[in-house]
Amino acid sequence: MKISDLKLKKIYLLVLIAIEVIIAIIYFNKLRSRPDIFIELPVFEARSELGTVYEDGFHFDYDKGELVTSRDTAYPLNLKVKIPKGAYKFTLRYRAAAASKVGLYSPSDPDAIECDEIGLSHIYNEVSVNMMVIRDVEDADLYFKYCGFQDFTIEGASIESSDHDIRPRLIFFIFVCFLVDLLAFLIINKKLYSSEHFIPLSVCIFFALLASIPLFSNYLPLFDDYAFSYLKIEGIKDGLLDGQFPVRLHPYSLLEYGYAPAYFYPDLFIYIPGILRLAGFSLMDSFRFFMLLVNIATGLIAYYSLCRVIKDRLAATVGSILYIFSIYRIFDIYRRGAMGEYLAMIFLPLIIAGMYGILCSDKEGKDFKSSYVLLTLGMSALIYSHVLSLEMTGIFLLLLCVFMIRSLIDPHRFKMILKAALWTLLLTAAFFIPFIDMLRRDLYKVFTDTPYSAAANALHLSNFISCFIIPASEYRPGENFSGDFSYGIILLLGIPVYILVYFLKLRSNKEVSKKNGRTWYFILVCALLALIALFLSSALFPWRSIESSEGILKTLLCMVQFPWRYLSVATAFGLFPICAIIVFISEELKRRSLWEKKKILLYGFIFAIVILTLLPVLVYFKQIPSLVVHQRFYDSYGVRDLRGTGMGEYEPAAFRDVDVDRTLIELQSMMDPEGYAEHERDGTLLDIQNLESSGSKLSMVVINTAPKERILYLPRLYYYGYMVSNVFDNEDGLVPELFETDKGMIGLKIPPGYFNGIHIEYKEPMVYRIPELISLISLFVFAFTCINSDFISRIKKKLKKEVEERTSTEFYSGQ
């Protein structure tokens, strides 16, 4: 390459970057120079169907006989306020003693105002949320929803300009510029089209975007496990702001009682949307971007994994499309909201490719030497995604080893599996050691005996024959999903067809067997494992007998709760046979010199299976708006109202959700009516002053002048890791003792004569920092060995040569 050409390319890139910088300066200067706007909403002019305007604001009084029978009925205040386009902070001043919500909207243009519906806790009297007005509105209005038997008053509401949208816009602009610069670099250096994988990867990304169409609506679905997914994203953001890393406790969940799901549900990948929330993106945009990445990663990893096994780009591309649009994966995303499961499905093909590399590839080739890397990455990512998927995958990997026992007994291959297992244990110690320790403590709700019947949730023959997901009109909220989806007719037919092809054609062809015999047999095993997974998911398996039995078999199989979960494993293994059929047809045409004449038949076959895969999913996409509850989440308050923990998994075992939404004062009065005084009267009661709360932290002044120990009950769920300390050093040696009460909440034993400030804070136990450090160090070492594998190999060879030469010299010297 000429130096002048190199300089010219650099100039092109520098000019492009300079243009981007100029555009950024102009654009963000325009954003910052927006006029300041402050609007006091005319609450005192409200004209609602219910309620009365008094001197202190809009008032709803149950005592006057006004009863709202539904918490979902919205009553507008008919304010009709003009709000220009822009970013704002909405502040509401209120008094609420029962379930109530408030929202801001435009009756004539409902999508113009992006603002959460705010649940009002009676613990506070003011709330502020970020909002966006994306178009000028002429008739903005407040509405309220109320369901209860006590007073509710809106004392005032205001809107003022905010710059909360500038940071996310800047980040988005930088991200787009990075993509443009990368694309320009590849085009200028002619690296874009030179890669043989460019077109297949582009196709995978295109279909991943196609699978993301439902994300680009003006709402988020709220059904099944969606609430828990959104709460985990918000919990990570709140935990980071609380000073935790990694985030173990979500401080504002369960109406600020706190919830610690991170010890039990892996959340590594959820840090992506959590950090976007921290950067200022709305929950909706954070979730959409995350799901877009999930779909793209699913397609790209499936393509790479299939290429490692099938070694055919066309077949791998088709396989990635089938995987992206597999019915169970789509149903997991857009109906169940099962975040852990669809994250786990990203890595299942990579695990299979890693096992193939270890058990089938040439021991002297690069594929064999790097195969443990694939298996390690796949298994580690799986563990950090979903525990139940790990259990299911582990069962089928054991079956795979049984089918491939002749390869497994090879010491070199067995050593590779052990190597991958060791690296996986080291890389995932940060999760599974705290997880096991928390379960060992037996302080939290663990539902080993699932309330769901496995037999009732098994699939029937109609599920496997059907191509389509059940129509929207036939959904039965609250019932099981056993009739709601299918495996997919293409994947289902691919399994028996490949088995027939293998035994009728491939096995008997000595030339084919000699060249790719291991590969074809491995894919046969994949087909058999897919059949076993389908059998486990179906009503043909004796689920009722297993459920009525006792022992390890019941624990292993029934812990997954729903047999149809085995479809995730069946989908991953079922990919390989259908791709192998495409390769077989292609090779047969080429071997018989019919490629030019008959290749149109292959392309027609591919087109048909792609269309039959896409069709039911696209029909389902059209139905989605009528399937799910529509919800718009822009800030924290909208999502924090959600209960989101299902049956209360991994809450403290004694907690029954009866005391949620009580202030510390109310809780204390309820738990110990004679033991608390807001103002000290006779010197015998516990006195609490200057209460401050932020995240997991609580601070207050506590006085116990009684001659005996008193108990202070705190509105926080008890989790191992909460710590208590004195604010002041009185040198009296009196320190409160923190313990779990019989309600599953935090209690403090206040010694007699105590007069001090108390600070309570959640901090991850130091003992859990050790496995985190192990995983972090292991990650750096693992990355170094992978990146510098050739360098390390050369060092090993050099050391081996030196040892051999030294041994030889010593031998001859001895002679």
C-alpha positions in Angstrom: 0.0 0.0 0.0 1.3 3.5 -0.9 1.9 5.9 1.9 -0.1 8.6 0.2 -3.2 6.2 0.0 -2.8 5.5 3.7 -2.7 9.3 4.5 -5.7 9.9 2.3 -7.7 7.3 4.1 -6.8 8.9 7.4 -7.9 12.3 6.1 -11.2 10.9 5.1 -11.8 9.5 8.6 -10.6 12.7 10.3 -12.9 14.8 8.1 -15.9 12.5 9.0 -15.1 12.7 12.7 -14.7 16.5 12.5 -18.1 16.8 10.8 -19.6 14.7 13.6 -18.1 16.9 16.3 -19.4 20.0 14.6 -22.9 18.5 14.4 -22.7 17.4 18.0 -21.7 20.9 19.2 -24.5 22.6 17.3 -27.2 20.0 18.3 -26.4 19.9 22.0 -25.9 23.7 22.2 -29.4 23.9 20.8 -30.7 21.5 23.5 -29.0 23.4 26.3 -30.3 26.8 25.1 -34.0 25.8 25.4 -36.0 28.3 27.3 -36.8 27.6 31.0 -40.5 26.8 31.5 -42.4 26.6 34.8 -46.1 25.7 34.8 -48.2 25.4 37.9 -51.1 23.1 37.0 -54.4 24.7 38.0 -55.5 22.0 40.4 -57.8 24.5 42.2 -59.8 24.9 39.0 -60.4 21.1 38.7 -63.8 20.0 37.5 -63.8 16.2 37.9 -66.7 13.8 38.1 -65.7 13.0 41.7 -64.1 15.1 44.4 -64.3 18.7 45.6 -61.9 21.7 45.4 -61.1 23.1 48.9 -58.6 25.7 50.0 -55.9 23.1 50.3 -56.5 21.5 46.9 -58.6 18.9 45.1 -60.1 16.6 47.7 -61.7 13.2 47.5 -63.6 12.4 50.7 -65.0 8.9 51.2 -67.0 10.1 54.2 -69.3 12.0 51.8 -70.3 8.8 50.2 -68.1 9.0 47.1 -66.8 5.5 46.4 -64.5 4.5 43.6 -65.1 0.8 43.0 -62.2 0.1 40.6 -58.6 1.0 41.0 -58.4 1.1 37.2 -61.0 3.7 36.6 -59.3 7.1 35.7 -61.0 10.3 36.6 -59.7 13.4 34.8 -59.5 16.8 36.5 -60.2 18.7 33.2 -57.4 21.2 33.5 -56.6 21.7 29.8 -53.0 23.0 30.1 -50.7 24.0 27.2 -47.3 22.4 27.4 -44.6 23.0 24.7 -42.4 20.2 23.4 -39.5 19.5 25.7 -38.1 17.7 28.7 -39.7 18.4 32.1 -39.8 17.4 35.7 -43.3 16.8 37.0 -43.9 17.3 40.7 -47.0 16.4 42.6 -47.8 17.4 46.2 -50.5 15.2 47.8 -51.9 13.4 50.8 -52.9 9.8 50.4 -54.0 7.2 52.9 -55.2 4.5 50.5 -54.4 3.1 47.1 -54.2 5.9 44.6 -52.4 6.8 41.4 -52.0 9.9 39.3 -51.1 10.4 35.7 -50.5 13.2 33.2 -51.8 12.9 29.6 -53.3 14.7 26.6 -56.8 13.6 25.8 -56.4 14.7 22.1 -52.9 13.2 21.7 -52.4 10.4 24.2 -48.9 9.5 22.9 -47.6 13.1 23.1 -46.8 13.0 26.8 -44.4 10.4 28.1 -44.9 10.3 31.8 -45.4 7.5 34.3 -48.6 6.7 36.1 -47.4 7.4 39.6 -48.4 5.2 42.5 -48.8 7.4 45.6 -47.5 5.9 48.9 -48.9 7.5 52.0 -45.4 7.4 53.4 -44.5 10.6 51.5 -46.3 13.8 50.5 -44.4 14.8 47.4 -43.1 12.9 44.3 -41.2 14.1 41.3 -40.7 12.2 38.0 -39.1 12.9 34.7 -41.4 13.3 31.7 -41.1 14.1 28.0 -43.5 16.1 25.8 -42.7 15.0 22.2 -45.2 17.3 20.5 -46.8 20.6 21.7 -50.0 19.8 23.5 -53.0 22.1 24.1 -55.0 20.1 26.6 -52.7 18.4 29.1 -54.6 17.0 32.1 -54.2 15.2 35.4 -56.2 12.1 36.2 -56.4 10.1 39.3 -57.3 6.5 40.2 -58.5 5.8 43.7 -59.7 2.7 45.5 -60.0 2.8 49.3 -61.8 4.1 52.3 -59.8 7.1 53.4 -59.1 10.7 52.2 -57.1 11.6 49.2 -56.0 15.1 48.4 -54.0 16.7 45.5 -52.5 19.8 47.0 -50.7 21.0 43.9 -48.8 20.0 40.8 -46.2 21.7 38.7 -44.1 21.2 35.6 -40.6 22.7 35.1 -38.0 22.4 32.4 -35.3 19.8 32.8 -32.2 18.7 31.0 -32.5 15.0 31.9 -32.8 14.0 28.2 -29.4 15.5 27.2 -27.2 12.8 28.5 -29.0 9.9 26.9 -29.2 11.8 23.6 -25.4 12.4 23.8 -24.8 8.7 24.4 -27.0 7.7 21.6 -25.4 10.2 19.2 -21.9 8.9 20.1 -23.1 5.3 19.6 -24.4 6.2 16.1 -21.2 8.0 15.2 -19.2 5.0 16.3 -21.2 2.7 14.0 -20.8 5.2 11.1 -17.1 5.5 11.7 -16.6 1.8 11.9 -18.6 1.3 8.7 -16.6 4.0 7.0 -13.3 2.4 8.2 -14.3 -1.0 6.8 -15.4 0.5 3.5 -12.3 2.6 3.1 -10.0 -0.3 3.9 -12.0 -2.7 1.6 -12.6 -5.1 4.5 -16.3 -5.0 4.4 -16.9 -7.1 1.3 -13.7 -9.1 1.4 -15.0 -11.2 4.3 -16.7 -14.4 3.3 -19.0 -14.1 6.3 -20.2 -10.5 5.5 -23.4 -11.5 3.7 -24.4 -14.3 6.1 -23.8 -12.0 9.1 -25.8 -9.2 7.5 -28.7 -11.6 6.8 -28.6 -12.7 10.5 -28.7 -9.2 11.7 -31.6 -8.3 9.3 -33.7 -11.2 10.5 -32.8 -10.3 14.2 -34.2 -6.8 13.5 -37.3 -8.4 11.9 -37.8 -10.4 15.1 -37.6 -7.2 17.1 -40.6 -5.5 15.3 -42.9 -5.7 18.4 -40.3 -3.7 20.4 -40.9 -0.6 18.3 -44.3 0.2 19.6 -45.2 3.0 22.0 -45.7 0.6 25.0 -44.1 -2.3 26.8 -46.1 -5.5 27.4 -47.0 -6.3 30.9 -47.9 -10.0 31.3 -46.6 -13.0 33.2 -42.9 -12.5 34.1 -42.5 -9.1 32.4 -43.1 -7.2 35.7 -40.2 -9.2 37.3 -37.9 -8.4 34.3 -38.6 -4.6 34.6 -38.1 -4.7 38.4 -34.7 -6.3 38.0 -33.6 -3.7 35.5 -34.8 -0.9 37.9 -33.4 -2.7 40.9 -29.9 -2.8 39.3 -30.1 1.0 38.6 -31.3 1.7 42.2 -28.6 -0.6 43.7 -25.8 1.2 41.8 -27.1 4.5 42.9 -27.2 3.1 46.5 -23.4 2.4 46.2 -23.6 -1.4 45.7 -21.4 -3.2 43.2 -22.3 -5.8 42.4 -25.9 -5.1 43.2 -27.3 -7.6 45.6 -30.2 -5.8 47.1 -32.9 -3.8 45.2 -33.6 -1.1 47.8 -36.9 0.2 46.5 -38.6 -3.0 45.6 -41.7 -4.1 47.5 -42.5 -0.5 48.4 -39.0 0.1 49.7 -38.9 -2.9 52.0 -36.0 -4.1 49.8 -35.6 -7.4 47.9 -32.4 -9.3 47.1 -33.1 -11.5 44.1 -29.5 -11.2 42.7 -28.3 -14.0 45.1 -30.7 -16.4 43.5 -31.4 -15.2 40.0 -28.3 -14.5 37.8 -28.4 -10.9 36.6 -25.0 -10.3 34.9 -26.5 -9.4 31.5 -29.2 -7.3 33.0 -26.5 -4.7 33.9 -26.7 -3.6 30.3 -30.2 -2.1 30.5 -29.5 -1.2 34.2 -26.6 1.0 33.2 -28.6 2.6 30.4 -31.2 3.5 33.0 -28.4 5.0 35.1 -27.3 7.0 32.1 -30.7 8.6 31.9 -32.5 6.4 29.3 -36.1 5.6 30.0 -37.0 2.1 31.1 -38.8 1.5 27.8 -35.8 2.5 25.7 -33.3 0.6 27.9 -35.4 -2.6 27.6 -35.9 -2.2 23.8 -32.1 -1.7 23.2 -31.4 -4.7 25.4 -33.9 -6.9 23.6 -32.5 -5.8 20.3 -29.0 -6.9 21.5 -30.5 -10.3 22.6 -32.0 -11.0 19.2 -28.9 -10.0 17.4 -26.6 -12.0 19.7 -29.0 -15.0 19.3 -28.6 -14.9 15.5 -24.9 -14.3 15.4 -23.9 -16.9 18.0 -26.2 -19.5 16.4 -24.5 -18.8 13.0 -21.0 -19.1 14.5 -21.8 -22.3 16.3 -23.4 -23.9 13.3 -20.4 -22.9 11.2 -18.1 -24.6 13.6 -20.1 -27.9 13.3 -21.7 -27.9 9.9 -18.9 -25.8 8.1 -21.3 -24.5 5.6 -22.2 -20.8 5.6 -25.5 -21.2 3.7 -26.8 -23.9 6.1 -25.6 -21.9 9.1 -27.4 -18.8 7.9 -30.6 -20.7 7.5 -30.2 -22.3 10.9 -29.7 -19.0 12.6 -32.9 -17.7 11.0 -34.8 -20.8 12.2 -33.4 -20.3 15.7 -34.2 -16.5 15.9 -37.8 -17.3 14.9 -38.2 -20.6 16.8 -41.7 -20.5 18.2 -40.7 -21.3 21.8 -38.0 -18.5 21.9 -40.5 -16.0 20.4 -43.1 -17.1 22.9 -40.6 -16.8 25.8 -39.9 -13.2 24.7 -43.2 -11.8 23.7 -45.7 -13.7 25.8 -44.0 -15.1 29.0 -41.3 -12.4 29.4 -39.0 -15.2 30.7 -35.8 -13.1 30.6 -33.5 -15.9 32.1 -34.7 -18.5 29.6 -34.3 -16.4 26.4 -30.9 -15.3 27.6 -29.9 -18.9 28.2 -31.1 -19.8 24.7 -28.4 -17.5 23.2 -25.6 -19.7 24.4 -27.1 -23.2 24.0 -25.7 -23.6 20.4 -22.3 -22.4 21.5 -22.2 -25.1 24.2 -23.1 -27.7 21.6 -20.4 -26.4 19.2 -17.9 -26.6 22.1 -18.8 -30.2 22.8 -18.5 -31.0 19.1 -15.1 -29.5 19.0 -13.9 -31.5 22.0 -15.4 -34.9 21.0 -15.2 -34.8 17.2 -12.6 -32.5 15.8 -9.0 -33.4 14.9 -6.9 -33.4 18.0 -4.0 -31.6 16.2 -6.2 -28.9 14.7 -7.0 -25.4 15.9 -10.7 -26.3 16.4 -9.9 -28.9 19.0 -7.5 -26.6 20.9 -10.0 -23.8 21.1 -13.0 -26.0 21.7 -12.7 -25.7 25.5 -13.0 -21.9 25.1 -16.4 -22.2 23.4 -17.6 -24.7 26.1 -16.3 -22.5 28.9 -17.8 -19.3 27.5 -21.1 -21.0 26.7 -21.5 -22.7 30.1 -20.4 -19.6 32.1 -22.8 -17.4 30.2 -25.6 -19.9 30.7 -24.9 -20.0 34.5 -25.1 -16.2 34.6 -28.4 -16.3 32.7 -30.7 -18.9 34.2 -30.2 -21.6 36.8 -33.0 -23.9 35.6 -31.6 -23.9 32.0 -28.3 -24.9 33.5 -30.0 -27.9 35.1 -31.7 -29.0 31.9 -28.6 -28.4 29.8 -26.5 -30.4 32.3 -28.8 -33.4 32.0 -28.5 -33.4 28.2 -24.8 -32.9 28.2 -24.5 -36.0 30.3 -26.6 -37.9 27.8 -24.4 -36.5 25.0 -21.3 -37.8 26.7 -23.0 -41.3 27.1 -23.8 -41.3 23.3 -20.2 -40.2 22.5 -18.5 -42.4 25.1 -16.0 -43.8 22.6 -14.7 -40.2 22.0 -14.9 -39.3 25.7 -12.6 -42.1 26.8 -9.8 -40.5 24.8 -7.6 -38.9 27.5 -6.9 -35.8 25.5 -10.6 -35.1 24.9 -11.6 -35.9 28.4 -8.9 -33.6 29.6 -10.4 -30.8 27.5 -13.8 -31.3 29.2 -12.2 -31.2 32.6 -10.3 -28.0 31.6 -13.6 -26.4 30.5 -15.3 -27.5 33.7 -12.6 -26.0 35.8 -12.5 -22.7 34.0 -16.3 -22.5 34.2 -16.3 -23.1 38.0 -13.7 -20.4 38.4 -15.5 -17.9 36.2 -18.9 -18.4 37.9 -17.7 -18.7 41.5 -19.0 -15.1 42.0 -22.6 -16.4 41.5 -22.8 -19.9 42.6 -20.9 -19.7 45.9 -23.1 -16.9 47.4 -26.1 -18.7 45.9 -25.3 -22.0 47.6 -24.4 -20.2 50.9 -27.7 -18.3 50.9 -29.7 -21.5 50.3 -27.7 -23.2 53.0 -28.9 -20.6 55.5 -32.5 -21.7 54.9 -33.8 -18.2 55.7 -35.6 -17.6 52.5 -38.6 -19.0 50.6 -37.5 -21.8 48.2 -40.3 -23.6 46.5 -38.9 -27.1 45.9 -42.4 -28.5 45.7 -43.8 -26.4 42.9 -47.5 -25.5 43.1 -47.7 -26.1 39.4 -48.5 -29.6 38.2 -45.9 -30.9 35.7 -48.4 -33.3 34.2 -51.0 -30.6 33.7 -48.4 -28.5 31.8 -47.1 -31.2 29.6 -47.6 -30.8 25.8 -49.9 -32.9 23.7 -49.6 -34.2 20.2 -51.5 -31.2 18.8 -48.7 -28.9 20.0 -46.2 -30.6 17.9 -48.3 -30.9 14.8 -49.4 -27.3 14.8 -47.4 -24.6 13.1 -49.0 -21.7 14.7 -49.2 -20.0 18.1 -52.7 -20.1 19.6 -54.9 -17.2 18.4 -55.3 -14.2 20.8 -59.0 -14.7 21.3 -58.3 -18.1 22.9 -55.9 -17.0 25.6 -56.9 -18.0 29.1 -55.2 -15.7 31.6 -54.1 -17.5 34.7 -54.1 -20.9 33.2 -51.2 -23.0 32.0 -49.6 -22.5 28.6 -49.7 -26.1 27.5 -51.9 -25.3 24.5 -50.5 -22.0 23.6 -47.5 -22.8 21.4 -45.8 -25.5 19.4 -42.3 -26.8 18.7 -42.4 -25.8 15.1 -43.2 -28.2 12.2 -39.9 -27.5 10.4 -37.7 -28.5 13.3 -40.0 -31.4 14.1 -39.8 -32.9 10.6 -36.1 -32.2 10.3 -35.3 -34.7 13.1 -36.8 -37.9 11.6 -35.8 -36.9 8.1 -32.1 -36.6 9.2 -32.2 -39.9 11.0 -33.5 -41.6 7.9 -30.9 -39.9 5.7 -28.1 -40.9 8.1 -29.0 -44.6 8.2 -30.0 -44.9 4.5 -27.3 -42.8 2.9 -24.6 -41.4 5.2 -23.7 -44.4 7.2 -23.5 -46.8 4.2 -21.4 -44.4 2.2 -17.8 -45.2 3.1 -16.4 -42.1 1.4 -18.7 -39.8 3.3 -18.2 -41.7 6.6 -14.4 -41.6 6.3 -14.4 -37.8 5.6 -17.1 -36.6 8.0 -18.2 -39.6 9.9 -17.7 -38.1 13.3 -19.7 -35.0 12.4 -22.6 -36.9 10.9 -22.8 -39.1 14.0 -22.6 -36.1 16.3 -25.6 -34.5 14.5 -27.4 -37.9 14.8 -26.9 -37.7 18.5 -28.2 -34.1 18.5 -31.3 -35.4 16.7 -31.8 -38.1 19.3 -31.3 -35.7 22.2 -33.9 -33.3 20.6 -36.3 -36.2 20.5 -35.6 -37.0 24.1 -36.2 -33.4 25.1 -39.5 -33.4 23.1 -40.5 -36.6 24.9 -39.8 -35.0 28.3 -41.9 -32.0 27.4 -44.9 -34.1 26.3 -47.7 -35.8 28.1 -46.3 -39.2 26.8 -43.7 -38.9 29.6 -45.0 -40.4 32.9 -45.1 -37.0 34.7 -47.9 -38.1 37.1 -45.9 -41.1 38.3 -42.7 -38.9 38.7 -44.7 -36.3 40.7 -46.1 -38.9 43.1 -42.6 -40.5 43.7 -39.8 -39.3 45.9 -36.1 -39.0 45.3 -33.5 -37.4 43.1 -35.4 -38.2 39.9 -38.4 -36.2 40.9 -36.1 -33.3 42.1 -34.2 -33.2 38.9 -37.1 -33.4 36.5 -39.9 -31.6 38.3 -37.8 -28.6 39.5 -38.2 -27.1 36.1 -42.0 -26.7 37.0 -43.2 -26.7 33.4 -42.2 -29.6 31.1 -42.5 -27.4 28.0 -39.3 -25.7 29.2 -37.4 -28.6 27.7 -38.4 -27.1 24.3 -35.5 -24.7 24.7 -33.0 -27.6 24.7 -35.0 -29.4 21.9 -34.8 -26.3 19.8 -31.1 -25.9 20.1 -30.3 -29.5 19.4 -32.9 -29.6 16.6 -31.1 -26.9 14.6 -28.2 -29.1 13.7 -30.2 -31.9 11.9 -32.1 -29.5 9.7 -28.9 -27.7 8.7 -27.2 -31.0 8.0 -30.0 -31.9 5.6 -29.3 -28.7 3.6 -25.6 -29.6 3.5 -26.4 -33.2 2.4 -28.6 -32.0 -0.4 -26.0 -29.5 -1.6 -23.2 -32.1 -1.5 -25.3 -34.7 -3.3 -26.0 -32.3 -6.1 -22.4 -31.3 -6.4 -21.2 -34.9 -6.3 -23.5 -35.9 -9.1 -22.6 -32.9 -11.1 -26.2 -31.6 -10.9 -25.4 -28.4 -9.0 -25.9 -25.9 -11.9 -29.1 -27.6 -13.1 -30.7 -28.5 -9.7 -29.4 -25.9 -7.3 -32.7 -24.0 -7.7 -34.4 -27.0 -5.9 -32.1 -26.5 -2.9 -32.9 -22.7 -2.8 -36.6 -23.5 -3.2 -36.4 -25.9 -0.3 -34.6 -23.3 1.8 -37.1 -20.6 0.9 -40.0 -22.9 1.8 -38.6 -23.8 5.3 -37.8 -20.1 6.0 -41.3 -19.0 5.0 -43.0 -21.8 7.0 -40.9 -20.7 10.0 -41.5 -16.9 9.6 -45.2 -17.2 8.8 -46.6 -18.3 12.3 -44.4 -15.8 14.1 -45.4 -12.8 11.9 -49.0 -13.7 12.3 -48.4 -13.8 16.1 -46.7 -10.4 15.9 -49.9 -9.0 14.4 -51.8 -10.4 17.4 -49.5 -9.1 20.1 -51.2 -5.7 20.6 -54.4 -7.5 21.5 -52.7 -10.1 23.7 -50.9 -8.2 26.4 -51.5 -5.4 28.9 -50.1 -2.2 27.5 -47.9 -0.3 29.9 -45.6 2.7 29.4 -42.6 3.1 31.8 -40.5 6.2 31.6 -39.3 6.6 35.1 -38.9 4.7 38.4 -42.3 5.3 39.9 -44.3 3.5 37.3 -42.6 0.2 37.7 -42.1 0.3 41.5 -45.8 -0.2 42.0 -45.5 -3.7 40.6 -45.4 -6.6 43.1 -43.3 -8.6 40.6 -42.0 -11.4 42.9 -44.5 -14.0 41.9 -45.2 -16.3 44.9 -42.6 -14.4 46.9 -39.7 -16.6 45.9 -36.6 -15.9 48.0 -38.3 -13.4 50.3 -37.5 -14.1 54.0 -39.4 -17.2 54.9 -41.4 -15.6 57.7 -42.5 -12.6 55.6 -46.2 -12.7 54.5 -46.5 -9.4 52.7 -49.0 -8.1 55.4 -47.0 -5.1 56.6 -45.9 -3.6 53.3 -46.5 0.1 52.8 -46.2 1.0 56.5 -44.0 3.8 57.8 -41.5 3.0 60.5 -43.8 4.8 63.0 -46.9 2.8 61.9 -45.0 -0.4 62.0 -43.6 0.2 65.4 -47.0 1.1 66.8 -48.5 -2.1 65.2 -45.8 -4.4 66.4 -45.4 -3.0 69.9 -48.2 -0.6 70.8 -46.9 0.1 74.3 -43.2 0.4 73.3 -43.2 3.6 71.1 -43.8 7.3 71.7 -43.4 9.9 69.0 -42.6 12.3 71.8 -41.2 11.1 75.1 -43.8 11.4 77.8 -43.1 9.5 80.9 -39.5 8.4 80.3 -40.4 4.7 79.8 -41.0 4.4 76.1 -38.8 4.1 73.0 -38.3 7.5 71.3 -37.4 7.8 67.6 -36.3 11.1 66.1 -34.8 12.6 62.9 -35.5 9.6 60.7 -33.8 9.7 57.3 -34.1 7.0 54.6 -32.2 6.6 51.3 -32.0 3.4 49.4 -31.0 0.6 51.7 -29.8 3.1 54.3 -31.7 4.2 57.4 -30.5 6.7 60.0 -32.3 8.0 63.1 -31.8 9.0 66.7 -33.1 6.4 69.2 -33.6 6.9 72.9 -34.4 4.2 75.3 -34.7 5.5 78.9 -36.6 2.4 80.0 -34.8 0.0 82.5 -35.1 -2.9 80.0 -34.3 -3.8 76.5 -36.7 -2.6 73.8 -37.2 -3.8 70.2 -37.2 -1.4 67.3 -39.0 -2.9 64.2 -37.8 -1.6 60.9 -39.8 -1.6 57.5 -37.1 -3.6 55.8 -37.0 -7.2 54.8 -34.2 -9.1 56.5 -31.4 -10.3 54.3 -28.0 -11.5 55.4 -25.7 -8.5 55.0 -27.6 -5.7 56.8 -25.3 -3.9 59.3 -26.0 -1.6 62.2 -23.6 1.0 63.7 -23.7 3.9 66.1 -23.4 7.3 64.6 -21.7 8.8 67.6 -19.1 7.4 69.9 -20.5 7.9 73.4 -17.9 5.5 74.9 -20.7 3.8 76.8 -20.3 0.5 74.9 -24.0 0.3 74.0 -24.6 -1.0 70.5 -28.0 -2.2 69.1 -28.2 -5.9 68.0 -29.7 -6.5 64.5 -31.8 -9.7 64.1 -34.6 -11.1 62.0 -38.1 -10.7 63.5 -40.8 -13.4 63.4 -42.3 -11.3 60.5 -39.2 -11.7 58.3 -38.2 -8.0 58.8 -35.3 -6.3 60.5 -35.4 -5.8 64.3 -33.0 -4.0 66.6 -32.5 -4.8 70.2 -32.1 -1.4 71.9 -30.2 -1.8 75.2 -31.5 0.1 78.3 -30.2 3.6 78.7 -29.4 3.9 75.0 -29.2 7.4 73.5 -27.4 7.6 70.1 -27.8 7.8 66.4 -28.3 4.6 64.6 -27.2 3.9 61.0 -28.5 0.8 59.2 -27.1 -0.1 55.7 -27.0 -3.2 53.5 -23.5 -4.2 52.5 -22.6 -7.4 50.7 -20.9 -9.8 53.2 -17.1 -9.7 52.9 -17.0 -13.5 52.6 -18.7 -13.2 49.2 -16.0 -10.8 47.9 -13.5 -13.7 47.8 -15.4 -15.7 45.1 -15.9 -12.5 43.2 -12.2 -11.8 43.3 -11.5 -15.4 42.2 -13.9 -14.9 39.2 -12.4 -11.6 38.3 -8.8 -12.8 38.3 -9.8 -16.0 36.4 -11.5 -13.8 33.8 -8.2 -11.9 33.1 -6.1 -15.0 33.1 -8.6 -16.8 30.8 -8.7 -13.9 28.4 -4.9 -13.7 28.4 -4.5 -17.4 27.6 -7.1 -17.2 24.8 -5.7 -14.1 23.2 -2.1 -15.3 23.5 -2.6 -19.0 23.0 0.0 -19.1 20.1 2.5 -17.2 22.2 2.0 -19.6 25.2 2.3 -22.6 22.9 5.7 -21.3 21.6 6.9 -20.8 25.1 5.8 -24.4 26.0 7.6 -25.8 23.0 10.7 -23.8 23.8 10.7 -25.0 27.4 10.1 -28.6 26.4 13.0 -28.4 23.9 15.3 -27.0 26.6 14.3 -29.7 29.0 14.9 -32.4 26.4 18.3 -30.9 25.5 19.3 -30.6 29.2 18.2 -34.2 29.8 20.1 -35.4 26.8 23.3 -33.6 27.9 23.0 -35.0 31.4 22.5 -38.5 30.0 25.6 -38.3 27.8 27.6 -36.7 30.7 26.7 -39.6 32.8 27.9 -42.0 30.2 
